Amino acid sequence: MYRSYYRKRPIFLAPAMIILYITLILLAMIYFGGVFFFQDKYLPNTTVGNISCGLKDAKYVEDTISSQVSRYSLLVTDRKGNQFVIEGKEFDYKYVQLGEEQQILDDQNPFLWPIALFEPNTYTLSQSVSYDEEQLKYITTHLGLFKEDYIEKPVNARIELKKDGYALIPETHGNTPIAEQVVKEILDAVYVTKTQLTLSDACYEVPSIHTSSPAILDAIGTLDKYLNAVVTYNIWDSYEVVFGKEEIMSAIRMDKDFQITLDTTVFDNFVYQKLAKPYNTYADKREFKTTKGDTIV
């Protein structure tokens, strides 16, 4: 009898195949390790609110926001350019957890973590702070800009009558605050978490009369008309009497409503002193010299 023997050949893998298998195993370990890691961590390139929190957990975001909120303050700049600070702690400004941070984490897909390495994920949060609004109003109305010795009241535009004309004095706005409007703008700023606010012109009282007000413009028009009405009396060829700007201005009267009138007594006096008295000689006594040289009356 013949027996035949078969010897099994050992199976040898090519080095390239070995490297490939090892690489695949390592990649699988890394991938599933990442899946496990991101079960309770944010994916890479994740931003919640203004916080970069990739590879961090929800508590990290909550603690960071809470720390930011605890340091909140509002810098208020007034019309004079002066600044006033309102600290959040003064009106119990604090962070309120609504669970959004954890919900964002729960909704993410950890199996997609490799994609997140190249694509950012950005999330916004709802308004999640609380504060004492009445206390904020109280603090606002007691800022330095409301102090009596700090306030400059608005001044109306006016016309000053001068010896030979007039001067238009523009209005000044001052910085008298309107409490209701100041409070509104500060409340609005805090509501949207602004850190800086410049009060608008609506926060201040305004003059009631401006250089462009109709009463001012009408008065100026009337004054210009009168000042252009200079009168010259020619007594004889070499002598004249002028009713000029100074005389006109001395006759002009203006009331608080900028109504212009003329004082006629000024004209009467001018006529008497400058014209009638020197030149009206009817019925006056005169001295004459006769042909003999005698003086008679």
Buried (B, 14 or more C-beta within 10 A) or exposed (E): EEEEEEEEEEEEEEEEEEEEEEEEEEEEEEEEEBBEEBEEBBBBBBBBBEBBBBBBBBEBBBBBBBEBBEEBBBBBBBBEEEEBEBEBEBBEBBBEEEEBBBEBBEEBEBEEBBEBEEEEBEBEBEEBBEBBBEEBBEBBBEBEBBEEEBBEEBBBBBBEBEEEBBEEEEBEBBBBBBEEBBBBBBBEBBEEBBEEBBBEEEBBBBBEBBBEBEBBEEBBEBBEEBBEEEEEEEEEEEEEBEBEBEBBBBBBEBEEEBEBEEEEEBBEBBBEEBBEEEEEEEEEEEEEEEEEEEEEE
